[in-house]
Amino acid sequence: MTNTQSKKYSIDQIREIIATLTPEDQVKLWQWLGEEINPSQQPWLKTAGIFKDDPHFEDVKRYINEYRQEIEESEESES
């Protein structure tokens, strides 16, 4: 496969491929992934999920969605 070509797999296909690995190779894969994708390389992972228990989180999501709808409606009316 060249750099310009790529093969895309669905998550289900990837899971099926992983399931064919030996348990030892699965452990090696997860260890490698842990090294490749770590919070120091992906700073946003450090904050992922920090609001999951916040009692106001659902309200904030609702306000964001309402605001998006207002913006979309105003853009549609201007067209």
C-alpha positions in Angstrom: 0.0 0.0 0.0 1.4 3.4 -1.0 1.2 6.6 1.1 -1.6 7.9 -1.2 -3.6 4.7 -0.8 -5.3 3.8 2.5 -7.7 1.1 3.6 -10.4 2.2 5.9 -11.8 -0.2 8.5 -15.0 0.1 10.5 -14.7 -0.2 14.3 -16.5 -3.6 14.1 -13.9 -4.8 11.5 -11.1 -3.7 13.7 -12.6 -5.5 16.7 -12.9 -8.7 14.6 -9.3 -8.4 13.6 -8.2 -7.9 17.2 -10.2 -10.9 18.3 -8.1 -13.1 15.9 -4.9 -12.1 17.8 -3.5 -14.3 20.4 -4.1 -13.1 24.0 -0.4 -12.2 24.2 -0.5 -10.2 21.0 -3.7 -8.4 22.3 -1.8 -7.4 25.4 1.1 -6.1 23.3 -1.4 -4.2 21.1 -3.1 -2.5 24.1 0.3 -1.7 25.6 1.5 -0.2 22.3 -1.7 1.9 22.0 -1.3 3.1 25.6 2.2 4.3 24.6 1.1 5.9 21.4 -2.0 7.6 22.7 -1.2 9.1 26.1 -2.3 12.3 27.8 1.1 13.9 27.2 0.6 13.6 23.4 -3.1 14.2 23.5 -3.6 17.1 26.1 -7.4 17.1 25.6 -7.5 13.5 27.1 -6.5 15.0 30.5 -9.9 16.8 30.7 -12.1 14.2 29.0 -15.1 13.5 31.1 -14.5 16.1 33.8 -18.1 17.4 33.6 -19.9 14.0 33.5 -21.0 14.4 37.1 -21.7 18.1 37.0 -25.4 18.7 37.8 -25.4 21.7 35.3 -23.9 19.8 32.4 -27.2 18.8 30.8 -28.3 22.4 31.0 -25.2 23.6 29.3 -25.6 21.1 26.5 -29.2 22.1 26.0 -28.2 25.8 25.8 -25.5 25.0 23.3 -28.0 23.1 21.1 -30.6 25.9 21.4 -28.0 28.5 20.4 -26.9 26.4 17.4 -30.5 26.1 16.3 -30.9 29.9 16.6 -27.8 30.4 14.5 -28.9 27.9 11.8 -32.4 29.5 11.7 -30.9 33.0 11.3 -28.6 31.8 8.6 -31.5 30.1 6.7 -33.6 33.3 6.9 -30.7 35.4 5.5 -30.4 33.1 2.5 
